[in-house]
Every structure is written in structure tokens, then in C-alpha cells.
Amino acid sequence: MSDQLPDRLSVNPNSPFYDEAILARGVGVRFKGVEKNNVEEYCVSEGWVRLSAGKTLDRAGNPMTVKLKGPVEPYFRETSEA
């Protein structure tokens, strides 16, 4: 597996941008230089992230999201194994 993250990635299994193998490795996202833990989807080339808005759900049962624009930096989280 490569160490290159895709340009666009989603945590929703129904999305065409969902990739279980990459998500299993652990992906972190920095948005405007700040670590975000509630990212539902990101796109580096277009410069946006979708963040879940609390615990609210839409009528299909998916989390409500807010789309924010700015610099996006995805990375693989390092696992500390001693």
C-alpha cells in the first residue's frame, strides 16, 4: 500500500470516495493548521472539509455536516508500538 493519501476521502460507506483500507490505517486531518477529529469528508484540491455538526442527524440517519473552505492537510496517524 502506498503512503499517498487520496485527494478526496469520506468516512461514509455509501460514498464513492470511501476507502476502508486507508481509513483502517488511521487518517488525521489538519484544517487551517488545527487538528480536527470530526471530519466526515475532505477534498484537498478543492480546499474543503465536511465536519459533523454535533450529534444531530438528517432524516436518512446520516450526521448533519457543515462544509468549510480552507487549506486541508491529511496525514497518516502514527501508531506507537513499543
C-alpha positions in Angstrom: 0.0 0.0 0.0 1.3 3.5 -0.8 1.9 6.2 1.7 0.0 8.6 -0.6 -3.4 9.7 0.6 -6.2 10.3 -2.0 -7.3 13.8 -3.0 -10.8 13.1 -1.6 -11.8 10.7 1.2 -15.1 10.1 3.0 -16.0 8.0 6.1 -19.5 7.3 4.8 -19.6 3.7 3.3 -22.2 4.8 0.8 -19.9 7.4 -0.7 -17.9 6.7 -3.9 -14.9 8.3 -2.1 -14.9 5.7 0.8 -11.8 3.5 1.1 -11.9 1.1 4.1 -8.2 0.1 3.7 -7.0 3.7 4.0 -9.3 4.5 6.9 -8.1 1.4 8.8 -4.6 2.8 8.8 -5.7 5.9 10.6 -6.1 9.2 8.9 -5.8 12.6 10.6 -6.8 15.9 9.1 -5.5 19.4 9.8 -7.8 22.1 8.7 -6.3 25.7 8.7 -3.4 24.2 10.9 -5.8 22.8 13.5 -6.3 19.1 14.2 -9.9 18.1 13.5 -11.4 14.9 14.9 -15.0 15.3 13.4 -14.2 15.2 9.7 -16.7 13.3 7.6 -15.1 14.1 4.2 -12.3 16.2 2.8 -11.0 17.3 -0.6 -7.5 18.7 -0.8 -7.6 20.0 -4.4 -10.9 22.0 -3.8 -9.8 23.0 -0.3 -12.8 22.0 1.9 -13.8 19.7 4.7 -17.2 18.4 5.9 -17.4 18.4 9.7 -20.2 16.7 11.6 -22.4 19.2 13.5 -22.7 17.7 16.9 -24.9 14.6 17.3 -27.8 15.8 15.0 -28.9 13.5 12.2 -30.8 14.1 9.0 -33.9 12.2 8.1 -31.9 9.4 6.4 -29.9 8.9 9.7 -26.7 10.5 8.5 -24.9 13.1 10.6 -25.6 16.7 9.7 -22.5 18.3 8.3 -21.0 21.8 7.8 -18.8 22.4 4.7 -15.9 24.8 5.5 -13.3 26.0 3.0 -9.6 26.5 3.6 -6.3 24.6 3.5 -6.6 20.9 4.2 -3.7 18.7 5.2 -4.5 14.9 5.5 -1.9 12.6 7.0 -1.5 9.0 8.3 -1.6 8.9 12.1 1.5 7.2 13.6 0.8 4.2 15.8 3.3 4.0 18.7 4.1 0.3 19.2 6.7 -0.4 21.8 
